[in-house]
Amino acid sequence: MSILFPSLHFRYMAKMYIKNLLSILFGLSFAFAAIDYFQHVQQLNVATNYKILYIFYMWQEALGLLYPLAIVFALIMTKLSLVKSNTMGALHAFGYNKKRLLLPLFAVGSLTYAIFLYLHITEFSYAKDKAAFLLKNELGAYKVNDLFFKYNDTFVYINNLDPINKKIEDITIFKVEGFKVHYTINAPYATFDGEKWTAHDATLKTHIYEENELKRYTVEKKKRIETLEGYKPKIIESLYEGKALNIIDAYTTWQLLTKQNLSSSKIRSTLYDKIIIPLFAMAMLLILFFKLPFHARMMNMGGVIALSLAATFVTWGVLFGLSQMAASGVMIPELTAIVPIILLWAYAIHVYISDEKSLA
């Protein structure tokens, strides 16, 4: 068997798993989007085409949220279907061991994870924010007002940030040491060039102290002053308005906050939610594949389904709860995301090794 020409059993099981995966994923996500729409339909004071767009954005949000569950549920459905039809037993009788039978399901699950990991690098991550704009009827006129934050050894005040047009209206930068303001920079507007912001027609006011008392100040006009290097409009908006970030912007924000000696717990939690937490689905796929019965005569269908779904929901619920604790700053993100996933994967590998040894 090769990657380009997989075996017959690989194609058969992969095809069945993909069919179940897509059915579950689209079913859950469409239900999520429909329920959300009917909950907010009274607030959507927009044209019909924008209502359809709202449903589409919420469907995208649901896809990103629910795909780990779909990976596990599709495994449960596929495995039980194969067992019930005695296909699993027949394949086993023909000499296919559990490792070979697992491979097509694990390959498709891994590919699904990789696809959504890529999507979270794109605008896909901002679907919920776009839906929120429609809900607030902020079509093309969205601005963030009154932002105040630290940048290097200065403080920055932004009157209006336009993330869509990448423009700031009225920006003031303060250089403060102790109780002394050393200088202020004020500009009517600033633009973003992809790497940094440039304040145009700026006024630089330098405060001069003598014996710790402000005696006078000088005023200079500057045509251009470069500042806020690396602070993309979306990053500023997310940091101070709680908006979503894709993986690349979240990582960039993490680096910026670390450089500024500021807390990055919330950003790290966001990053782990997109990269680390979904890996629980692959671990559960391994565990359930080996733990679910391989023969129909050994199986109570209702009990098996109930226990499998319960185990999945409990695991997902615990991880979600820990993630919320990390986002609120109660616990460090590494303790709530990385450690539980490592423990779950350690158990999954233990199940894989022990069951494979006992197979023969």
Secondary structure, 3 states (H helix, E strand, C coil): CCCCCCCHHHHHHHHHHHHHHHHHHHHHHHHHHHHHHHHHCCCCCCCHHHHHHHHHHHHHHHHHHHHHHHHHHHHHHHHHHHHHCCHHHHHHHCCCCHHHHHHHHHHHHHHHHHHHHHHCCCHHHHHHHHHHHHHCCCCCCCCEEEEEEEECCEEEEEEEEECCCCEEEEEEEEEEECCEEEEEEEEEEEEECCCCEEEEEEEEEEEEEECCEEEEEEEEEEEEEEECCCCCHHHHHHHHHCCCCCHHHHHHHHHHHHHCCCCCHHHHHHHHHHHCCCHHHHHHHHHHHHHCCCCHHHCCHHHHHHHHHHHHHHHHHHHHHHHHHHHCCCCCHHHHHHHHHHHHHHHHHHHHHHHHHCCC
